Amino acid sequence: MVPVLGRYAGLLAAGLLALVVLGPLAVFVPLMSALALGALAAVAAGLAQARTTALKARCEKLSGEVDLLSRRLLKAETAVVPPRPEAGDPALRAEVQELTVELGLLSGIVRDLTTVVSTQDTEIASLKARPEPRPEPPPAALPPAEQERIPAPPEAEPDTAIPASPPRVAQPAPQPVAGTRTPEAPPVPRPIPPRPAPRAAAPWSATPLTATPLTATPRADHEAEIVRAFEADALEIHLQPTVSLPQRKVTAYEALARLRVDGQLTEPEAFLPVLERYGRTTELDRRMLQRAAIVVRHLARRGSETMLTYGLSPLSLFEPGLLRELARTVADDPALAGLAIALPQASWQGLDGGQRGLLLSLRGRIGFSLDRADDLRFDVAQLAGLGVGQVKVPAELLLRPGPERRRLSDIAIEDLAPALARAGIRLIATGVADEADVPDLIDLDIPYAQGAAFAAPRPVRAEVLAAPPPEPPPAPAEPEPERRPFRSVLRRAV
């Protein structure tokens, strides 16, 4: 209480004095009291104005000091904290990105090796668990006359089930154990995702007792025919349109691979597993992308804005050379902006750091698509961040989900297309084979559809594929030598 009274003692004294003086004046001389009160108010206002000016000057001085301190602090933090790689040299950023891609690829290779080793350990354990067969007694010795009648075994013919060029991943065939029977047919190799499995063993083997060649199985012959047809470049590209609903206007095409084996077209379901076992999927994608690029250039020359989509094999994600070649090709030819590559939903969900970096280098140059969806619980924000522009869902999953209700989205199916459209993603119903399903798709507000009900895949004309490659841009013309008068030459000589 005392400090407060001491701080305001002057004001209290002035107030008491004014009350004592102005009180009687207000009773006896009202005019003088009013003038005195006005003068007192003017003095108080002047004092308040002076105090306000002083406080304002102090605040400005304090603000300047705080500003100076903040600048010094920012300068000190900048000198202590090193700059981030994003704000450094572009060469450093490129090296960091390259190291990130290499680390991602190494992690994928280690994961594949782990899968292969675990599979081999399981197979070895199953083989050890089998009981060993009893050795057969040696054949009884025949007299020399009978041995002369027995013809000599024919020489083994070369294997025709193995292609001319060996696959990339190959392992030596296991040697037969003494005392065991020769199998009648070689074991059918199983693909080990995501790397191709070793190629099939030789279709014949010999035991230590007799050398009896075995004929190749029909399946091995069929696989050999598929590989020979692929090596002979009997690959064809077919296009199937994607239409808008309900107008049925063609808005895009899908490039489908067909292999002509012995004069007959083969679907991908028949030859793709064989090419995966023999390590030819990357070469298949490389050839199909070359043909798709020719078709995209043809559409661009015609002024068409339709997009061409090709479904990339998941195994090609583990070959960084393919995506880098595609990035260089797209960078050199802006007309390929109408090309889009499609990947299954499982591949989009299992991308590692290296694969994500390779795909992000293609973002903005070509389009991305999610294909073969089996789960409608999409992460729309993640897909939009990866640059996915369209999602293809089977019509059966949209119309007749069946017992797999757990794979449906939390929102209604008729609201799925608008939710994707808000992120710039188109929803396409694929595999529409029945005309009766079209009205149901329209009722679900599905904007686009694809299937045999609209148009079957058709081959690309030969004259389109035989079009010459785009001409390189002309080299800049060299500047002509400057012509100068003879007098200037003489002056320089002097």
C-alpha positions as CSV (number, residue, x, y, z in Angstrom):
1,M,0.0,0.0,0.0
2,V,2.8,2.4,0.9
3,P,4.6,2.0,-2.5
4,V,1.4,2.7,-4.3
5,L,0.6,5.8,-2.3
6,G,4.2,7.0,-2.7
7,R,4.0,6.5,-6.5
8,Y,0.7,8.5,-6.8
9,A,1.3,10.9,-3.9
10,G,1.6,13.9,-6.2
11,L,-1.7,13.1,-7.9
12,L,-3.5,12.6,-4.6
13,A,-2.2,15.8,-3.2
14,A,-3.2,17.8,-6.3
15,G,-6.7,16.2,-6.2
16,L,-7.2,17.1,-2.5
17,L,-5.9,20.7,-3.2
18,A,-8.3,21.1,-6.1
19,L,-11.2,19.7,-4.0
20,V,-10.4,22.1,-1.1
21,V,-10.0,25.1,-3.4
22,L,-12.7,24.4,-6.0
23,G,-15.3,23.3,-3.5
24,P,-15.9,26.7,-1.9
25,L,-15.4,28.5,-5.3
26,A,-18.1,26.3,-6.8
27,V,-20.5,27.5,-4.0
28,F,-19.6,31.2,-3.9
29,V,-18.1,31.9,-7.4
30,P,-19.3,29.3,-9.9
31,L,-17.7,31.1,-12.9
32,M,-14.3,31.1,-11.3
33,S,-14.6,27.4,-10.3
34,A,-15.5,26.5,-13.9
35,L,-12.5,28.3,-15.3
36,A,-10.2,26.8,-12.7
37,L,-11.6,23.3,-13.5
38,G,-11.0,23.8,-17.2
39,A,-7.4,25.0,-16.6
40,L,-6.8,22.0,-14.4
41,A,-8.1,19.7,-17.1
42,A,-5.9,21.3,-19.7
43,V,-2.9,20.8,-17.5
44,A,-3.8,17.2,-16.9
45,A,-4.2,16.6,-20.7
46,G,-0.9,18.2,-21.4
47,L,0.8,16.0,-18.8
48,A,-0.9,12.8,-20.3
49,Q,0.2,13.8,-23.8
50,A,3.8,14.3,-22.7
51,R,3.8,10.9,-20.9
52,T,2.3,9.2,-24.0
53,T,5.0,10.7,-26.2
54,A,7.7,9.5,-23.8
55,L,6.2,6.0,-23.7
56,K,6.0,5.9,-27.5
57,A,9.6,6.9,-27.9
58,R,10.7,4.2,-25.4
59,C,8.6,1.5,-27.2
60,E,10.2,2.4,-30.5
61,K,13.6,2.2,-29.0
62,L,12.8,-1.2,-27.5
63,S,11.5,-2.4,-30.8
64,G,14.7,-1.4,-32.6
65,E,16.8,-3.2,-30.0
66,V,14.6,-6.4,-30.3
67,D,15.0,-6.2,-34.1
68,L,18.8,-5.9,-33.8
69,L,18.9,-8.9,-31.4
70,S,16.7,-11.0,-33.7
71,R,19.0,-10.3,-36.6
72,R,22.1,-11.2,-34.6
73,L,20.4,-14.4,-33.4
74,L,19.4,-15.4,-37.0
75,K,23.0,-14.7,-38.1
76,A,24.4,-16.8,-35.4
77,E,22.0,-19.7,-36.2
78,T,22.9,-19.5,-39.9
79,A,26.6,-19.6,-39.0
80,V,26.2,-22.6,-36.7
81,V,23.6,-24.8,-38.5
82,P,24.9,-26.2,-41.8
83,P,22.7,-25.7,-44.9
84,R,20.4,-28.5,-45.9
85,P,21.1,-30.5,-49.0
86,E,18.0,-29.0,-50.7
87,A,19.5,-25.5,-50.3
88,G,23.0,-26.5,-51.4
89,D,24.7,-27.3,-54.7
90,P,22.5,-28.9,-57.3
91,A,25.3,-31.5,-57.9
92,L,25.1,-32.5,-54.3
93,R,21.3,-32.9,-54.5
94,A,21.8,-35.1,-57.6
95,E,24.3,-37.3,-55.8
96,V,22.1,-37.7,-52.8
97,Q,19.2,-38.7,-55.0
98,E,21.3,-41.2,-56.9
99,L,22.5,-42.7,-53.6
100,T,18.9,-43.0,-52.4
101,V,17.9,-44.8,-55.6
102,E,20.8,-47.2,-55.4
103,L,20.1,-48.0,-51.7
104,G,16.4,-48.7,-52.6
105,L,17.5,-51.0,-55.4
106,L,19.9,-52.8,-53.1
107,S,17.2,-53.3,-50.5
108,G,14.9,-54.8,-53.2
109,I,17.7,-57.2,-54.3
110,V,18.3,-58.3,-50.7
111,R,14.6,-58.9,-50.2
112,D,14.4,-61.0,-53.4
113,L,17.5,-63.0,-52.3
114,T,15.9,-63.6,-49.0
115,T,12.7,-64.9,-50.6
116,V,14.7,-67.2,-53.0
117,V,16.9,-68.6,-50.2
118,S,13.9,-69.3,-48.0
119,T,12.1,-71.1,-50.9
120,Q,15.2,-73.2,-51.6
121,D,15.6,-74.1,-47.9
122,T,12.0,-75.2,-47.9
123,E,12.4,-77.4,-51.0
124,I,15.7,-78.9,-49.6
125,A,13.9,-79.7,-46.3
126,S,11.1,-81.4,-48.2
127,L,13.6,-83.4,-50.3
128,K,15.4,-84.5,-47.2
129,A,12.2,-85.6,-45.6
130,R,11.4,-88.1,-48.4
131,P,12.5,-91.7,-47.8
132,E,15.4,-92.8,-49.9
133,P,14.4,-95.5,-52.4
134,R,16.1,-98.9,-52.2
135,P,18.8,-99.5,-54.7
136,E,17.8,-101.9,-57.5
137,P,19.9,-105.0,-57.9
138,P,22.3,-104.9,-60.8
139,P,21.1,-106.7,-63.9
140,A,22.2,-110.3,-64.3
141,A,25.2,-110.8,-66.6
142,L,24.1,-112.0,-70.0
143,P,26.1,-114.4,-72.2
144,P,28.2,-112.8,-74.9
145,A,25.9,-114.0,-77.7
146,E,22.9,-112.3,-76.1
147,Q,24.8,-109.0,-75.5
148,E,25.6,-108.8,-79.2
149,R,21.9,-108.9,-80.0
150,I,21.1,-105.9,-77.8
151,P,21.4,-102.7,-79.9
152,A,23.4,-99.9,-78.6
153,P,21.5,-97.0,-77.0
154,P,20.9,-94.1,-79.4
155,E,22.8,-90.9,-78.9
156,A,20.9,-88.2,-77.0
157,E,19.5,-85.5,-79.3
158,P,20.0,-81.9,-78.5
159,D,17.4,-80.3,-76.2
160,T,14.8,-78.3,-78.1
161,A,12.9,-77.0,-75.1
162,I,15.6,-74.6,-74.1
163,P,15.8,-71.4,-76.1
164,A,18.8,-70.2,-78.0
165,S,19.7,-67.4,-75.5
166,P,19.8,-68.5,-71.9
167,P,17.7,-66.7,-69.3
168,R,19.2,-64.2,-67.0
169,V,18.8,-66.2,-63.8
170,A,20.0,-69.8,-64.3
171,Q,21.1,-72.5,-61.9
172,P,22.7,-75.8,-62.7
173,A,20.5,-78.8,-62.8
174,P,20.9,-81.2,-59.8
175,Q,23.0,-84.3,-60.6
176,P,21.2,-87.6,-60.2
177,V,22.0,-89.6,-57.1
178,A,23.3,-93.1,-57.6
179,G,20.7,-95.7,-57.1
180,T,17.7,-93.5,-57.8
181,R,15.3,-93.8,-60.7
182,T,15.2,-91.2,-63.4
183,P,12.0,-89.2,-63.4
184,E,9.8,-89.6,-66.5
185,A,9.5,-85.8,-66.9
186,P,11.4,-82.8,-65.6
187,P,9.9,-80.9,-62.7
188,V,7.9,-77.9,-63.8
189,P,9.7,-74.7,-62.5
190,R,7.6,-72.4,-60.4
191,P,8.0,-68.6,-60.6
192,I,9.4,-67.0,-57.5
193,P,8.1,-63.4,-57.3
194,P,9.3,-60.9,-58.0
195,R,12.3,-62.5,-59.7
196,P,12.0,-65.1,-62.5
197,A,12.7,-68.6,-61.3
198,P,15.5,-70.7,-62.8
199,R,14.8,-72.3,-66.2
200,A,13.6,-75.9,-66.5
201,A,16.0,-78.8,-66.3
202,A,17.0,-80.8,-69.3
203,P,14.2,-83.1,-70.5
204,W,16.3,-86.2,-70.2
205,S,18.8,-87.5,-67.7
206,A,20.7,-90.7,-67.3
207,T,21.3,-93.0,-64.3
208,P,24.6,-94.7,-63.6
209,L,23.0,-98.1,-64.7
210,T,21.4,-97.2,-68.0
211,A,21.4,-94.2,-70.3
212,T,17.8,-94.0,-71.4
213,P,16.9,-90.6,-73.0
214,L,13.4,-89.3,-72.1
215,T,11.3,-87.3,-74.5
216,A,10.4,-83.8,-73.6
217,T,7.0,-83.2,-72.1
218,P,4.3,-81.4,-74.1
219,R,4.4,-78.5,-71.7
220,A,8.1,-78.1,-72.3
221,D,7.6,-78.2,-76.0
222,H,4.9,-75.5,-75.8
223,E,7.1,-73.3,-73.7
224,A,9.9,-73.7,-76.2
225,E,7.6,-72.6,-79.0
226,I,6.5,-69.6,-77.0
227,V,10.1,-68.5,-76.4
228,R,11.1,-69.1,-80.0
229,A,8.2,-67.0,-81.2
230,F,9.2,-64.2,-78.8
231,E,12.8,-64.4,-80.0
232,A,11.5,-64.2,-83.6
233,D,9.7,-61.0,-82.7
234,A,6.2,-62.4,-83.4
235,L,4.8,-59.8,-80.9
236,E,1.8,-57.7,-81.9
237,I,0.2,-54.7,-80.3
238,H,-3.6,-54.5,-80.1
239,L,-5.7,-51.5,-78.9
240,Q,-8.9,-51.6,-76.9
241,P,-10.7,-48.3,-76.5
242,T,-12.0,-46.8,-73.3
243,V,-15.3,-45.0,-73.7
244,S,-17.2,-42.4,-71.6
245,L,-20.6,-43.2,-70.2
246,P,-23.3,-42.8,-71.3
247,Q,-22.1,-41.1,-74.5
248,R,-19.7,-44.0,-75.4
249,K,-17.2,-41.6,-76.8
250,V,-13.6,-43.0,-77.2
251,T,-11.4,-41.1,-74.7
252,A,-8.4,-43.4,-74.4
253,Y,-6.8,-46.7,-75.6
254,E,-5.1,-49.6,-73.8
255,A,-2.2,-51.3,-75.5
256,L,-2.4,-55.1,-75.2
257,A,0.3,-57.6,-76.1
258,R,-0.4,-60.6,-78.3
259,L,2.1,-63.3,-79.3
260,R,1.6,-65.2,-82.5
261,V,2.7,-68.8,-81.9
262,D,2.4,-71.2,-84.8
263,G,0.1,-68.8,-86.6
264,Q,-2.3,-68.4,-83.7
265,L,-2.6,-65.4,-81.4
266,T,-1.9,-66.1,-77.8
267,E,-3.3,-64.1,-74.9
268,P,-0.9,-62.7,-72.2
269,E,-2.3,-65.2,-69.6
270,A,-0.8,-68.0,-71.7
271,F,2.6,-66.7,-72.6
272,L,3.4,-64.2,-69.8
273,P,4.1,-66.8,-67.1
274,V,6.5,-68.5,-69.5
275,L,8.4,-65.3,-70.3
276,E,8.6,-64.6,-66.5
277,R,10.2,-68.0,-65.9
278,Y,12.8,-67.3,-68.6
279,G,13.4,-63.7,-67.6
280,R,12.0,-62.1,-70.7
281,T,9.4,-59.7,-69.1
282,T,11.7,-56.7,-69.3
283,E,12.4,-57.3,-72.9
284,L,8.7,-57.7,-73.5
285,D,8.0,-54.3,-71.9
286,R,10.8,-52.7,-73.8
287,R,9.4,-53.8,-77.2
288,M,5.8,-53.0,-76.3
289,L,6.8,-49.5,-75.1
290,Q,8.6,-48.9,-78.4
291,R,5.5,-49.8,-80.3
292,A,3.3,-47.8,-78.0
293,A,5.5,-44.8,-78.5
294,I,5.0,-45.1,-82.3
295,V,1.2,-45.2,-81.8
296,V,1.3,-42.2,-79.5
297,R,3.3,-40.2,-82.1
298,H,0.8,-41.2,-84.8
299,L,-2.1,-40.0,-82.6
300,A,-0.3,-36.7,-81.9
301,R,0.3,-36.1,-85.6
302,R,-3.4,-36.5,-86.2
303,G,-4.2,-34.0,-83.5
304,S,-5.9,-36.5,-81.2
305,E,-5.8,-36.0,-77.4
306,T,-6.6,-39.6,-76.5
307,M,-4.2,-41.2,-74.1
308,L,-2.6,-44.6,-74.6
309,T,-2.1,-46.8,-71.6
310,Y,0.2,-49.8,-71.3
311,G,0.3,-52.2,-68.4
312,L,3.9,-52.6,-67.2
313,S,5.0,-55.9,-65.7
314,P,5.7,-55.7,-61.9
315,L,9.1,-57.4,-62.5
316,S,10.2,-54.5,-64.7
317,L,10.3,-52.3,-61.6
318,F,13.4,-54.2,-60.4
319,E,15.2,-53.2,-63.7
320,P,16.1,-49.5,-63.2
321,G,17.6,-49.4,-66.7
322,L,14.1,-49.7,-68.4
323,L,12.7,-46.7,-66.5
324,R,15.8,-44.6,-67.1
325,E,15.6,-45.4,-70.8
326,L,11.9,-44.4,-70.8
327,A,12.8,-41.1,-68.9
328,R,15.4,-40.2,-71.5
329,T,13.0,-41.1,-74.4
330,V,10.2,-39.0,-73.0
331,A,12.6,-36.1,-72.3
332,D,13.7,-36.1,-75.9
333,D,10.2,-36.4,-77.4
334,P,7.5,-34.2,-75.8
335,A,4.9,-35.9,-78.1
336,L,5.0,-38.9,-75.7
337,A,3.0,-36.9,-73.1
338,G,0.0,-38.9,-74.2
339,L,1.5,-42.2,-73.0
340,A,0.6,-43.7,-69.6
341,I,2.1,-46.7,-67.8
342,A,-0.2,-48.9,-65.6
343,L,0.9,-50.9,-62.6
344,P,-1.1,-53.3,-60.4
345,Q,-2.5,-52.1,-57.1
346,A,-0.1,-54.4,-55.2
347,S,2.9,-52.8,-57.0
348,W,1.8,-49.2,-56.1
349,Q,1.4,-50.3,-52.4
350,G,4.8,-52.0,-52.3
351,L,7.1,-49.3,-53.8
352,D,10.4,-48.9,-52.2
353,G,12.5,-45.7,-52.1
354,G,14.4,-46.4,-55.3
355,Q,11.4,-47.3,-57.4
356,R,9.5,-44.3,-56.1
357,G,12.4,-42.1,-57.1
358,L,12.5,-43.5,-60.6
359,L,8.7,-43.1,-61.0
360,L,8.8,-39.5,-59.7
361,S,11.4,-38.6,-62.3
362,L,8.7,-39.5,-64.9
363,R,5.9,-37.6,-63.3
364,G,4.7,-34.7,-65.4
365,R,6.1,-36.2,-68.6
366,I,3.9,-39.3,-68.9
367,G,0.8,-40.5,-67.1
368,F,0.4,-43.2,-64.4
369,S,-2.5,-45.6,-64.0
370,L,-3.5,-48.1,-61.3
371,D,-4.6,-51.4,-62.9
372,R,-6.1,-54.7,-61.6
373,A,-7.5,-53.3,-58.4
374,D,-8.9,-55.8,-56.0
375,D,-9.4,-53.5,-53.0
376,L,-11.6,-50.4,-53.2
377,R,-10.1,-48.8,-50.1
378,F,-7.9,-46.3,-52.0
379,D,-5.6,-43.8,-50.4
380,V,-6.6,-40.9,-52.7
381,A,-4.1,-38.5,-51.3
382,Q,-1.2,-40.9,-51.7
383,L,-2.3,-41.8,-55.3
384,A,-2.5,-38.1,-56.2
385,G,0.9,-37.5,-54.7
386,L,2.4,-40.3,-56.9
387,G,0.8,-38.8,-60.0
388,V,-1.7,-41.5,-60.7
389,G,-4.3,-40.1,-63.1
390,Q,-6.7,-43.0,-63.5
391,V,-7.8,-46.1,-61.6
392,K,-9.1,-49.2,-63.3
393,V,-11.5,-51.5,-61.3
394,P,-13.1,-54.7,-62.6
395,A,-16.8,-54.2,-63.3
396,E,-17.5,-57.4,-61.3
397,L,-16.1,-55.8,-58.2
398,L,-18.3,-52.8,-58.6
399,L,-21.5,-54.5,-59.5
400,R,-21.2,-57.9,-57.8
401,P,-18.7,-57.8,-54.9
402,G,-19.9,-61.1,-53.5
403,P,-18.5,-62.4,-50.2
404,E,-15.4,-60.1,-50.3
405,R,-17.2,-57.2,-48.6
406,R,-14.2,-56.4,-46.5
407,R,-12.4,-55.1,-49.6
408,L,-15.1,-52.5,-50.3
409,S,-14.5,-48.8,-49.5
410,D,-16.1,-47.1,-46.5
411,I,-18.0,-44.8,-48.8
412,A,-20.7,-45.9,-51.2
413,I,-19.7,-47.1,-54.6
414,E,-21.7,-44.4,-56.3
415,D,-19.6,-41.8,-54.4
416,L,-16.3,-43.5,-55.3
417,A,-16.0,-41.8,-58.7
418,P,-16.7,-38.2,-57.4
419,A,-14.2,-38.8,-54.5
420,L,-11.5,-39.8,-57.0
421,A,-12.4,-37.0,-59.4
422,R,-11.9,-34.4,-56.7
423,A,-8.2,-35.5,-56.7
424,G,-8.0,-35.4,-60.5
425,I,-8.2,-39.3,-60.8
426,R,-10.6,-41.0,-63.3
427,L,-12.4,-44.2,-62.4
428,I,-12.6,-46.8,-65.2
429,A,-14.7,-50.0,-65.1
430,T,-12.9,-52.8,-67.0
431,G,-14.0,-56.1,-68.2
432,V,-17.5,-55.1,-69.2
433,A,-18.6,-58.0,-71.3
434,D,-22.4,-57.9,-71.0
435,E,-24.5,-55.1,-72.4
436,A,-26.9,-55.5,-69.5
437,D,-24.2,-54.2,-67.1
438,V,-23.9,-50.8,-68.8
439,P,-27.1,-49.3,-67.3
440,D,-26.0,-50.5,-63.8
441,L,-22.7,-48.8,-64.3
442,I,-24.4,-45.6,-65.4
443,D,-26.6,-45.7,-62.2
444,L,-23.4,-45.9,-60.1
445,D,-22.1,-42.8,-61.8
446,I,-19.1,-44.6,-63.3
447,P,-17.8,-42.1,-65.9
448,Y,-15.7,-44.5,-68.0
449,A,-15.8,-48.1,-69.0
450,Q,-13.8,-50.6,-71.1
451,G,-14.6,-54.1,-72.3
452,A,-15.9,-56.4,-75.1
453,A,-19.4,-54.9,-74.7
454,F,-18.1,-51.7,-76.4
455,A,-15.2,-52.9,-78.6
456,A,-12.8,-55.9,-78.8
457,P,-9.1,-55.4,-79.0
458,R,-8.0,-54.8,-82.6
459,P,-4.5,-54.9,-84.1
460,V,-2.7,-51.7,-85.1
461,R,-2.2,-51.3,-88.8
462,A,1.1,-52.2,-90.3
463,E,1.6,-48.8,-92.0
464,V,1.3,-47.1,-88.6
465,L,4.0,-49.2,-87.0
466,A,6.2,-48.8,-90.1
467,A,6.1,-45.0,-89.8
468,P,9.7,-43.5,-89.8
469,P,11.0,-42.3,-86.4
470,P,10.7,-38.6,-85.6
471,E,13.4,-36.5,-87.2
472,P,15.9,-35.0,-84.8
473,P,15.8,-31.2,-84.4
474,P,17.9,-29.4,-86.9
475,A,21.3,-28.3,-85.6
476,P,21.8,-24.6,-85.1
477,A,23.2,-22.9,-88.1
478,E,26.7,-21.6,-87.8
479,P,27.1,-17.8,-88.0
480,E,28.4,-16.5,-91.3
481,P,31.8,-14.8,-91.2
482,E,31.5,-11.1,-90.8
483,R,32.5,-9.2,-93.9
484,R,34.7,-6.2,-93.3
485,P,36.0,-3.6,-95.7
486,F,39.5,-3.9,-97.1
487,R,40.6,-0.7,-95.3
488,S,40.0,-2.2,-91.9
489,V,42.2,-5.1,-92.8
490,L,44.9,-2.8,-93.9
491,R,44.6,-0.8,-90.7
492,R,45.0,-4.0,-88.6
493,A,48.0,-5.0,-90.7
494,V,49.6,-1.6,-90.1
